[in-house]
Amino acid sequence: IMENVTSYPSTFLWDIYFVDVFEISSVDTTSFETPWIIAVVQKIQCTEGYYMRDSGGFDCEACAEGKYNSGDTSLECYDCAPGKFSGEGDHHCTACTAGRYSNKAAEECTECDAGEYSTIGSSYCDICAAGYYKELQDQSSDQNMTCTRCSTKSWIKSDSCDA
């Protein structure tokens, strides 16, 4: 039936659709006087964590670290929000654990310094209040998201209390 089909060199990407344009001279030369032009349209969808690198190649590529694609579009990856991070090809961002923070589009979370603390999903670290301290080694504990109070007969150096 499709023996008189000519493919145009106009295969192109329109938004997220791949379009092929064909000309059909005719199936039965007595039935049609002019050729028909048809277009075959296919939606291009990359899997979660991937996006279409460029409009000419039709190749899906993994989102870079600090970015994600949840599958709602194939055209771009989105930056992780502050307080979150992602690895290459991730389809979502993960919240930083307590004692860590991140800026926008982070590939990993940064540990708070001694004398600072943060809660889960923080974009910055808070400084311990006067009379409180935070040791560096307990930063990653989810139960220990706040500073420890110094005893009444000690003074603070930000990461410890001295008597």
N, C-alpha and C positions, 0 to 999 in steps of 0.2 A: 504494500500500500504506500509506503513512504519512499519509493524509489527515486522520486524527483525532488529530494530535499537538499537544499544548499544551506550550509551553515555560514552565517556571516562572521566576519572577524571581530564582531562586536560582542564579545563576552566581557561582562563588566560587573563590578560590585556596586550595588545601590543600597545604601544603608547597610543592613546585615543580610542582604539577599544577593545571591549569585544568579545572574541573568544570562541566558543563552538566547540569541535571536536567530530564527531560522526562516528561510523562504521556501514555501512549497509551490513548485511550479504548477503542478496539478496531479491528481491521481488519475483522473480520466480527462484527457485533453479536450474532449468535446463538452465537458460540464463546466469548465472554468475558463474565463477569458483572461483574467489577470491573476498573477501569483498571489498567494496568501502569505502574509508575514505573521509569524507567531513568536511568542516569547515564552520560554520555560523558566519559571522562577523557583528557586530553592532557598529556603532560609538556612543560613550558615550559623551554627551554634557550637561554640567551643565548650568543653567540659568545665566544671567549676575549677577555679584556680588558674585558668588559662584565658588568653585573649587573642584576638586576631592582630598580629604584628603590623601588617600593612595591607592596604586594600588591593595590592597587585598580586600578592603571593598566596592568599587563602590558607596560610599556615597558622595554626594555633601555637602560641608560645606561653610558657609558664610565667605567671606574675612574679615580679622581682620581690625580694625580701622587703618587708615593710608595706606591702600592697596585697590586695586580695580581689577576687572576683567570685561572687556567690552564684553565678550562672544566670543572672538577670539580663546581662548583656554580654556580647562577645567582642565589643569594640574597645574596651579599656579595663584597666585595673584601678581600684580605688586605694587611696592612702589609708592606712590604719589610723584611727583616732588616737589622740594622746592618751597614754595609760594602757595602750595595747600594742602588740607586736605580731608579726607573722613571718614565716619562712617562705622560701621560694615555692611557688605553685600552691599556696594555701588558698582555701575558699572562704576563710573567715579569719578574724584577728582574735588573739587570745589576750585576756587581761593579765597585766603584770602581777606577780605575787606580792604579798606584803613585804616591805623592805626594799622594793625596787620601783622604778618609774621609767617612763618612756616619753619621748616627744613624738610628734606626728611622723608617720611613715617609718617606724622603728623596726629594725630586724631583730632586735633583742632588747631586753630591759636592762637598765643600768642600776647597779646596787647603790643604795643611799650610803653616804659617808657616816662614820662614827659620830654620834651626837645628833643624828637625823633619823626620821622614821617615815614610813608611808603605809597607807592601807592598800588593799587589793584594787588594782585598776587605776593607780595614781599617775598623774602626769608630772609630779614634782615631789620632793621630800620636804617635810616640815622639820624645823629645828626644835629640839627638846626644850621645854620651858625651864626657867631657872629652878634649880633644885632637883632636876631630873636628868637621867643619862640614858644613853643607848650604846651598847657595845656592838662592834662591827660583826662579830661572829653569830649573833642571833637575829640578823636582819631577815633571813628567809623564812622564819617561823610564822605561819599564818595566825597562830594564837598570840603572838607577841608583836602586835602592831602599834604599840604605844611605848613611851619611855618609862623607865623604872625610877621611882622616887628614891633620892638619896636619904640616908639615915640623918637624924637631926643633928648629929655631931660630926658632920663631914661637909666638904665643899666639892664643887663639881669641876671637872675638867672637860666636859661635854661627852666623853666616852666612858667615864668612870667617876666614882666618888672617892675622895681621899679623907681619911680621918685626921 
